């Protein structure tokens, strides 16, 4: 008895229907078939045939693997695995496992054959750093003129509304009163963002512009410079 084009040819006049998804591959496995016989093979009956072996999953085509962005949680993929025209079923024909798929960098996904599929294939994908979440706004503050006659005054002027990732760096952009620069009277601590009003600063209302950025880390990009306004009254 021989199998050709999904049919059995023998001295008898009958065929074996393997179904549209059947395939003869290498190895040993059993495939159910239906025999539609003539007088020699009455009616329909169930039979099994020996095929030519399991399929190596490495021969399948894997799609749906894309670069992702860091979220703080394990990153997975929506994978499709096809062998020829057949779409394989996860859990039935293969299993999926991941490695290094939480932090930014190169992650791996491994598809391991199951059932009539053997072997495994590993694909890599990129996890990009996330946008730095830093958000900040300025405060309105007051300094006593009497104290400034003899001492510097240091004030907290930045309010972090969303914590940044990585160390912060502050810089003083400008300090004006009536559109004139008074920047020489002020100093900003580059690490804490605190504003020092120097001794001898004149009475008045000042519009101060400060900028800050977060350095970032292994999972977050550095932020761009964020600017915030501070209104200072010296009275």
N, C-alpha and C positions, 0 to 999 in steps of 0.2 A: 504494500500500500504506500502511495506517495502523496505528498501535499504540494499542490501547485496552485498559486493564485487564490489562496484561501479555500480550496476544494480538495477533497480526497478522491483520487482516481483508483479504482480497482476493477475487478472483473464484473462487479455489480454496478447497477445503474442507480447510484445515490450520491448525494453531496453532503458535505459537512459545512455548516454555517458557523463561522468563527466570530461573526459580528464585525461591525465597521471599525471597532477600535482594536481588533486583535492584531498582534504582531508576533512573528517567530524570531526569537532572539537566542543568544548563546547561553548555555547553562542547562539546568534541569528544573522545570516547573511544570505544573499541571494546568490545563486550560479546559473549561467545560465547553462542550459543543453539542449541537442538536443534529441528529441523523434523520433525514427524511427519506425513508426507504421505499422500494417497490415490493414485489411479491417476495423477494428474498429477505428484505428487511422490513418487517411490517410496521406501519405507522411511524411515530416519532419516538425516539429513545434518547436518553442521556448517555454521553460517553466522555472519556477524557483522552487527551493526546499528550504526548511528550514533546516539549518545545526544545529550543536550543539555547537555554540559559538566561540568567538575569542580565539586566542592563546596568552598565556603569553610569551613575548619576552625572558624572563628568561630561557625558555625551549630550546631556540635556542643555537647553538654552535658559538661562536665568535672567529675568528682567525685573525692573522696578526698584533697583538699588540706586539711591540718589544721595547726594551730599546733604547734610543736615546742619542745624545750628544748635549749639549747646543749650540745654534746658535745665540741667541739674538732675535730670532723671535719665534712666536707660533709654537709648535711642534704638528703635526698631524700624524695620522696613516692610513695605507692602510688596511682597515678592510673588512673582509668577514663574513657575517652572514648567517648561514644555519639552516633551520628547517627541520629535516629529510634529504631527498635528494634534497630539494628545496633551491636554493640560493636566499635569499631575496634581494630586490632592495632598495638601499638608496634613501630616498625621497618619496618612494612609500609605503614601508613596515616598514620603521624605519627612525629616524633622529639621528644625532650624535652631541654631544656637549662635550666641554672640560673644565677642570678646572685646574688651576695652571700648565699650559702647556708651559710656557715661560722660567722660571728660572730653574736652576738645582735643583733637588729634586724629590719628588714623584708627578706625575701628574695623573689626572683622566680623563677617557673617558666614557661617558654615552650613551648607545644605548636605545632609547625610541621607543616603538612600535607605529605603525601608520596603519590606515586601519583596517584589520582584526587582527592586532597584538596589544596587549595592554601591559601595564607595562613597566618597564625599567630594565636594568642591567648595573652596573658600574664596570669597570675594571681599575686597576692601572698600571702605567708603570714608569720606572725610566728615568730621564733625568740626564745624567752624566755631570760633570764639563768638560769644554773644555780645550784643551792644551793652556798653556800660550803663547801668541804671541811674547814675548820679543825677540828682536834682537838688537845687538849692535856691533860696531866695534871701534877700537882704532884710535887715531890721531897721527901724527908725530909732535913733538913740540920742541921748542928751549928755553933754559934758558941762560941768560947772566952770565958768570963766574964772572964778576966784581961785579954784584949785590949779587951773592951768597957768596961773601966774608964777607958780613955784614948782610945779611937777608935771610930768607926763601923765596922761590918763589912757588906760588900755580898756577897750570895750569889745564885747562879743557882738559881731554884726552879721554873722552868717547863720542861717537856719537851714540845716540839711533836711530836706523833705523826703528824699529817697537816698539811702546809703549807697555810695559808690564802691566799686571794687578796685582795690589797690590803693596805694598811698595818695593823698591829695596834695596839690601844689597850688598856692594862692599867689596872686600878684595884684598890685595896685595899678589900675589903669589911669584913673584921673581923679582929681578932687578940685571942685570949682565952687566959687561963690560969686554970684552975679556975672557968670560967664567968664570969670577970670580964674586962672590956675592958682591953686593954693596947695599943690601937691607936696611941696617941700615940708609942709606942716604935718604930714601923715606918713605912717609906715604900716605895712601889713606883714604879719608873721606868715612866712611861706608854708608852714606846716599846719598851724592851727586856724589861720584866717582871722585872728584877732587884730583889731585896728588900734594902733597907738596914735593918740592925738598928742602932738608934741607941745611941750611947755612954750607959752608965748603965742599960741594960736589965737587970732583975733575973734571977737564976738561976731556971731552971725549964723546963717544957715548954709550948710555945705551939702552939695550933691557929690557923692563919692561913688565911683564905679570900680568894682573889684571883679577879677575873673579867677576861675578855679577849674582845674581838671583833675581827673582820676587817672592814675598810671595804668590801671588794668592788671591782670594776672594771667595765669595759665588758661583760664576759661572765659575771660572777658577782655575785650579790646580796651585800649585807652580811650577815654572820653575826649570829645572836642572841648575847647575852652568854653565854659559857661560863664556869662556875665550877670552880675546882680547889682542893684542900686541900693545905696545906703543914704538915708537923710540924717545928717548930724546937726543938732542945734547946740551952739555954744552960747550959754547965757548965764 
